[in-house]
Amino acid sequence: MNKKFLIKTIIISILTLNFTQAFAQSKQNKVKVELANVTSDNGKLLVSVYNSEKCFNKKDPCYTTIIIPTKDKTEIEVELPDGDYLFAICHDINNNGKLDEGMFGMPKEPVAMNNYNGKSIPKFSKLKVSISNDSVLPMELFSF
């Protein structure tokens, strides 16, 4: 076998393997959030996605976006790699770019978090959802 041919074959094999591994690691899942109970199309929806307890506690999302709400039901689509996530959404009705809070930090504007019932302190470990395929995630805005 020709030495040059052998070296080229080895290099191509290594490059192909690296490309295949990189492609497999970058698999993205389409997640459609179906947000119900949108009572107004005023303002904006502030969407934050967290991928760890640490990021959630520091309010440091791995993904954010701003969506114009549609009264009654709004769909939000994001692409995320496999992992555990917590979706937090605020309906910024007065359009000031933040969640307005009242006494004791209670939200004054409607909010939603996946798997959250509004009755306890939200914790990433209890609310997270595992994403490994394209998914539909139903959520509902509620007010305190």
BAKOLLUM-765266 format. One record per atom (N, C-alpha, C, O): residue in three letters; x, y, z. Coordinates in steps of 0.1 Angstrom, whole numbers, padded with zeros to 4 digits, always signed. Layout:
BEGIN
alaXYZ/...
This chain:
BEGIN
met+0008-0012+0000/met+0000+0000+0000/met+0009+0012+0000/met+0019+0013+0007/asn+0005+0022-0008/asn+0012+0035-0009/asn+0012+0043+0004/asn+0001+0044+0010/lys+0024+0047+0009/lys+0025+0055+0022/lys+0016+0067+0022/lys+0010+0070+0032/lys+0016+0075+0011/lys+0008+0087+0010/lys-0006+0084+0010/lys-0014+0091+0017/phe-0011+0074+0004/phe-0025+0070+0004/phe-0029+0066+0018/phe-0040+0070+0022/leu-0021+0059+0025/leu-0023+0055+0039/leu-0025+0067+0048/leu-0034+0068+0056/ile-0016+0076+0047/ile-0016+0089+0055/ile-0029+0097+0052/ile-0035+0101+0061/lys-0032+0098+0039/lys-0044+0105+0035/lys-0057+0099+0041/lys-0066+0105+0046/thr-0057+0085+0040/thr-0068+0078+0045/thr-0070+0080+0060/thr-0081+0081+0065/ile-0059+0080+0068/ile-0059+0081+0082/ile-0064+0096+0086/ile-0073+0097+0094/ile-0059+0106+0079/ile-0063+0120+0081/ile-0078+0121+0078/ile-0085+0127+0086/ile-0083+0116+0067/ile-0097+0117+0063/ile-0106+0110+0074/ile-0116+0115+0078/ser-0101+0099+0079/ser-0109+0091+0089/ser-0110+0099+0102/ser-0120+0100+0108/ile-0099+0105+0106/ile-0099+0113+0118/ile-0108+0125+0117/ile-0115+0129+0126/leu-0107+0132+0105/leu-0115+0144+0103/leu-0130+0140+0103/leu-0138+0147+0108/thr-0133+0129+0096/thr-0147+0124+0096/thr-0152+0121+0109/thr-0163+0125+0113/leu-0144+0114+0117/leu-0148+0111+0131/leu-0150+0123+0139/leu-0160+0124+0147/asn-0142+0133+0139/asn-0143+0146+0146/asn-0156+0153+0142/asn-0163+0158+0150/phe-0158+0153+0129/phe-0170+0160+0124/phe-0183+0153+0129/phe-0193+0159+0133/thr-0183+0139+0128/thr-0194+0132+0133/thr-0197+0134+0147/thr-0208+0135+0151/gln-0187+0134+0156/gln-0188+0136+0170/gln-0193+0150+0173/gln-0202+0152+0181/ala-0188+0160+0166/ala-0193+0174+0167/ala-0207+0175+0164/ala-0215+0182+0170/phe-0211+0169+0153/phe-0225+0169+0148/phe-0234+0163+0159/phe-0245+0168+0162/ala-0230+0151+0164/ala-0238+0144+0174/ala-0240+0152+0186/ala-0251+0152+0192/gln-0229+0160+0190/gln-0230+0168+0203/gln-0238+0180+0201/gln-0243+0186+0211/ser-0240+0185+0189/ser-0247+0197+0186/ser-0262+0195+0183/ser-0269+0204+0178/lys-0267+0182+0185/lys-0281+0179+0182/lys-0290+0189+0189/lys-0289+0191+0201/gln-0299+0195+0182/gln-0308+0205+0187/gln-0322+0199+0187/gln-0327+0193+0177/asn-0330+0201+0198/asn-0344+0197+0199/asn-0353+0209+0198/asn-0350+0219+0204/lys-0363+0208+0190/lys-0373+0218+0189/lys-0383+0217+0200/lys-0389+0207+0202/val-0384+0228+0208/val-0393+0228+0219/val-0404+0238+0216/val-0400+0250+0215/lys-0416+0234+0216/lys-0427+0244+0214/lys-0434+0245+0228/lys-0440+0236+0233/val-0434+0258+0233/val-0441+0261+0245/val-0454+0266+0241/val-0455+0276+0234/glu-0465+0260+0246/glu-0479+0265+0244/glu-0483+0272+0256/glu-0487+0265+0266/leu-0483+0285+0256/leu-0486+0293+0268/leu-0501+0297+0268/leu-0505+0304+0259/ala-0508+0292+0278/ala-0522+0295+0279/ala-0525+0306+0289/ala-0516+0309+0297/asn-0537+0311+0289/asn-0542+0321+0299/asn-0535+0334+0297/asn-0532+0341+0307/val-0532+0338+0285/val-0526+0351+0281/val-0538+0360+0281/val-0546+0360+0271/thr-0540+0369+0291/thr-0552+0377+0292/thr-0551+0390+0284/thr-0562+0397+0283/ser-0540+0394+0279/ser-0539+0406+0271/ser-0528+0405+0261/ser-0518+0397+0262/asp-0529+0412+0250/asp-0519+0413+0240/asp-0510+0425+0242/asp-0503+0429+0232/asn-0511+0432+0253/asn-0503+0444+0256/asn-0489+0439+0261/asn-0488+0428+0266/gly-0479+0447+0260/gly-0466+0444+0265/gly-0459+0433+0257/gly-0461+0432+0245/lys-0450+0426+0264/lys-0442+0415+0258/lys-0441+0404+0268/lys-0443+0405+0280/leu-0438+0392+0263/leu-0435+0381+0271/leu-0420+0379+0272/leu-0413+0378+0262/leu-0414+0379+0284/leu-0400+0378+0286/leu-0398+0363+0290/leu-0402+0358+0300/val-0391+0356+0281/val-0388+0342+0282/val-0374+0339+0287/val-0364+0344+0280/ser-0372+0332+0297/ser-0359+0328+0302/ser-0359+0313+0304/ser-0368+0307+0309/val-0348+0307+0299/val-0346+0292+0300/val-0333+0290+0308/val-0322+0295+0305/tyr-0334+0281+0319/tyr-0323+0278+0327/tyr-0319+0264+0326/tyr-0328+0255+0324/asn-0306+0261+0326/asn-0301+0247+0324/asn-0294+0241+0337/asn-0288+0230+0336/ser-0295+0248+0348/ser-0289+0243+0360/ser-0295+0250+0372/ser-0300+0262+0371/glu-0294+0244+0384/glu-0298+0251+0396/glu-0290+0263+0399/glu-0295+0274+0403/lys-0277+0262+0396/lys-0268+0274+0398/lys-0272+0286+0390/lys-0274+0297+0395/cys-0275+0284+0377/cys-0279+0294+0368/cys-0293+0300+0372/cys-0295+0312+0372/phe-0302+0291+0376/phe-0315+0295+0381/phe-0314+0304+0393/phe-0321+0314+0394/asn-0306+0300+0403/asn-0305+0307+0415/asn-0298+0321+0413/asn-0301+0331+0420/lys-0289+0322+0403/lys-0282+0334+0400/lys-0290+0343+0390/lys-0286+0354+0387/lys-0302+0338+0385/lys-0310+0344+0375/lys-0301+0347+0363/lys-0302+0358+0357/asp-0294+0337+0359/asp-0285+0337+0347/asp-0289+0327+0337/asp-0284+0316+0336/pro-0299+0330+0329/pro-0305+0320+0319/pro-0295+0317+0308/pro-0286+0325+0304/cys-0296+0305+0303/cys-0288+0300+0291/cys-0294+0305+0278/cys-0287+0305+0268/tyr-0307+0309+0279/tyr-0314+0313+0267/tyr-0325+0323+0271/tyr-0332+0321+0281/thr-0326+0334+0263/thr-0337+0344+0266/thr-0342+0348+0252/thr-0335+0348+0242/thr-0355+0352+0253/thr-0361+0358+0241/thr-0373+0366+0245/thr-0378+0365+0257/ile-0377+0375+0237/ile-0388+0384+0239/ile-0399+0381+0228/ile-0395+0381+0216/ile-0411+0378+0232/ile-0422+0375+0223/ile-0433+0384+0224/ile-0437+0389+0235/ile-0439+0388+0213/ile-0452+0396+0214/ile-0463+0386+0217/ile-0465+0376+0210/pro-0471+0389+0228/pro-0481+0380+0232/pro-0493+0380+0222/pro-0496+0390+0216/thr-0500+0369+0222/thr-0513+0367+0215/thr-0523+0364+0226/thr-0522+0354+0233/lys-0534+0372+0226/lys-0544+0369+0237/lys-0549+0355+0236/lys-0551+0349+0226/asp-0551+0349+0248/asp-0556+0336+0250/asp-0544+0325+0250/asp-0542+0319+0260/lys-0537+0324+0238/lys-0527+0314+0237/lys-0516+0319+0228/lys-0518+0324+0217/thr-0503+0317+0233/thr-0492+0321+0225/thr-0482+0309+0224/thr-0480+0302+0234/glu-0477+0307+0212/glu-0467+0296+0211/glu-0453+0302+0209/glu-0451+0312+0202/ile-0444+0296+0216/ile-0430+0300+0217/ile-0421+0288+0213/ile-0423+0277+0218/glu-0413+0290+0203/glu-0404+0279+0198/glu-0390+0282+0201/glu-0385+0293+0197/val-0383+0272+0207/val-0368+0274+0209/val-0362+0260+0205/val-0368+0250+0205/glu-0349+0261+0202/glu-0341+0249+0199/glu-0330+0248+0210/glu-0323+0257+0213/leu-0330+0236+0217/leu-0321+0234+0228/leu-0314+0220+0226/leu-0321+0211+0221/pro-0302+0219+0231/pro-0296+0205+0231/pro-0302+0197+0242/pro-0309+0202+0251/asp-0299+0184+0242/asp-0304+0175+0252/asp-0300+0180+0266/asp-0289+0186+0267/gly-0309+0179+0276/gly-0306+0184+0289/gly-0318+0186+0297/gly-0329+0184+0293/asp-0316+0191+0310/asp-0327+0195+0319/asp-0328+0210+0318/asp-0318+0217+0319/tyr-0341+0215+0318/tyr-0344+0229+0317/tyr-0355+0233+0325/tyr-0364+0225+0328/leu-0355+0246+0329/leu-0366+0252+0335/leu-0370+0265+0327/leu-0361+0273+0325/phe-0382+0265+0323/phe-0387+0277+0315/phe-0394+0286+0324/phe-0403+0282+0332/ala-0391+0299+0324/ala-0397+0309+0332/ala-0402+0320+0323/ala-0394+0326+0315/ile-0414+0324+0324/ile-0420+0334+0315/ile-0427+0345+0323/ile-0435+0342+0332/cys-0425+0357+0320/cys-0431+0369+0326/cys-0439+0376+0315/cys-0433+0379+0305/his-0452+0380+0318/his-0459+0388+0309/his-0457+0403+0314/his-0464+0407+0323/asp-0448+0409+0307/asp-0444+0423+0310/asp-0455+0432+0304/asp-0453+0438+0294/ile-0466+0433+0311/ile-0478+0440+0305/ile-0475+0455+0303/ile-0479+0461+0293/asn-0468+0461+0313/asn-0465+0476+0312/asn-0453+0479+0303/asn-0449+0490+0302/asn-0446+0468+0298/asn-0436+0470+0288/asn-0423+0478+0293/asn-0417+0485+0286/asn-0420+0475+0306/asn-0408+0482+0312/asn-0396+0473+0312/asn-0386+0477+0317/gly-0397+0461+0306/gly-0385+0453+0304/gly-0382+0444+0316/gly-0371+0438+0317/lys-0390+0443+0326/lys-0387+0436+0338/lys-0400+0431+0345/lys-0411+0435+0342/leu-0399+0421+0354/leu-0410+0416+0361/leu-0412+0426+0373/leu-0403+0427+0382/asp-0423+0432+0374/asp-0426+0441+0385/asp-0430+0432+0397/asp-0438+0423+0396/glu-0424+0436+0409/glu-0427+0428+0421/glu-0433+0437+0432/glu-0430+0449+0432/gly-0441+0431+0440/gly-0447+0438+0451/gly-0441+0434+0464/gly-0429+0431+0465/met-0449+0434+0475/met-0444+0431+0488/met-0439+0416+0488/met-0445+0407+0483/phe-0428+0415+0495/phe-0421+0402+0497/phe-0417+0396+0484/phe-0415+0383+0483/gly-0415+0404+0473/gly-0410+0399+0460/gly-0421+0391+0452/gly-0417+0385+0443/met-0433+0393+0456/met-0444+0386+0448/met-0446+0393+0435/met-0446+0405+0435/pro-0447+0385+0424/pro-0449+0391+0411/pro-0462+0399+0410/pro-0472+0395+0415/lys-0461+0411+0404/lys-0473+0419+0401/lys-0479+0417+0387/lys-0490+0421+0384/glu-0471+0410+0379/glu-0475+0407+0366/glu-0476+0391+0364/glu-0469+0384+0372/pro-0484+0387+0355/pro-0485+0372+0353/pro-0472+0365+0350/pro-0464+0370+0343/val-0470+0353+0355/val-0458+0345+0353/val-0462+0331+0351/val-0473+0326+0353/ala-0452+0323+0345/ala-0454+0309+0343/ala-0440+0302+0344/ala-0430+0308+0340/met-0440+0290+0350/met-0428+0282+0350/met-0433+0268+0348/met-0444+0264+0353/asn-0425+0260+0340/asn-0430+0246+0338/asn-0431+0239+0351/asn-0422+0240+0360/asn-0441+0231+0353/asn-0443+0222+0365/asn-0445+0230+0378/asn-0444+0224+0388/tyr-0449+0243+0377/tyr-0450+0251+0389/tyr-0465+0254+0392/tyr-0473+0257+0383/asn-0469+0252+0405/asn-0483+0254+0409/asn-0485+0267+0416/asn-0496+0270+0419/gly-0475+0275+0418/gly-0476+0288+0424/gly-0477+0287+0439/gly-0480+0297+0446/lys-0475+0275+0446/lys-0478+0274+0460/lys-0465+0272+0468/lys-0466+0272+0481/ser-0454+0271+0462/ser-0441+0270+0470/ser-0430+0277+0463/ser-0432+0283+0452/ile-0419+0278+0470/ile-0407+0285+0464/ile-0402+0276+0453/ile-0399+0264+0455/pro-0401+0282+0441/pro-0396+0274+0429/pro-0382+0269+0431/pro-0373+0277+0434/lys-0380+0256+0428/lys-0366+0251+0428/lys-0364+0243+0415/lys-0372+0236+0410/phe-0352+0246+0410/phe-0349+0239+0397/phe-0350+0224+0397/phe-0356+0219+0388/ser-0345+0218+0408/ser-0346+0203+0408/ser-0360+0198+0408/ser-0362+0187+0403/lys-0370+0205+0413/lys-0383+0200+0413/lys-0391+0204+0400/lys-0401+0197+0397/leu-0387+0215+0394/leu-0395+0220+0382/leu-0389+0216+0369/leu-0396+0217+0359/lys-0376+0212+0369/lys-0370+0209+0356/lys-0377+0199+0347/lys-0384+0190+0352/val-0375+0200+0334/val-0381+0191+0325/val-0369+0186+0316/val-0360+0194+0312/ser-0368+0173+0314/ser-0358+0167+0305/ser-0361+0168+0291/ser-0372+0164+0287/ile-0352+0174+0283/ile-0355+0175+0268/ile-0344+0166+0261/ile-0332+0168+0263/ser-0349+0157+0253/ser-0340+0148+0245/ser-0346+0146+0231/ser-0340+0139+0223/asn-0358+0151+0229/asn-0364+0150+0216/asn-0372+0163+0213/asn-0373+0171+0222/asp-0377+0164+0201/asp-0386+0175+0199/asp-0398+0174+0208/asp-0403+0163+0210/ser-0403+0185+0214/ser-0413+0184+0225/ser-0423+0195+0224/ser-0420+0206+0219/val-0434+0193+0230/val-0444+0203+0232/val-0446+0205+0247/val-0448+0195+0254/leu-0445+0217+0252/leu-0445+0219+0267/leu-0457+0229+0270/leu-0456+0241+0267/pro-0468+0224+0275/pro-0479+0232+0279/pro-0476+0240+0292/pro-0471+0234+0301/met-0478+0253+0292/met-0476+0261+0304/met-0488+0271+0304/met-0495+0273+0295/glu-0490+0276+0317/glu-0501+0286+0318/glu-0497+0297+0327/glu-0490+0296+0337/leu-0500+0309+0322/leu-0497+0321+0330/leu-0507+0322+0342/leu-0518+0319+0341/phe-0502+0327+0353/phe-0510+0329+0365/phe-0506+0341+0372/phe-0494+0345+0371/ser-0515+0347+0379/ser-0512+0359+0387/ser-0513+0356+0402/ser-0521+0347+0406/phe-0506+0363+0410/phe-0507+0361+0425/phe-0517+0370+0430/phe-0519+0370+0443/
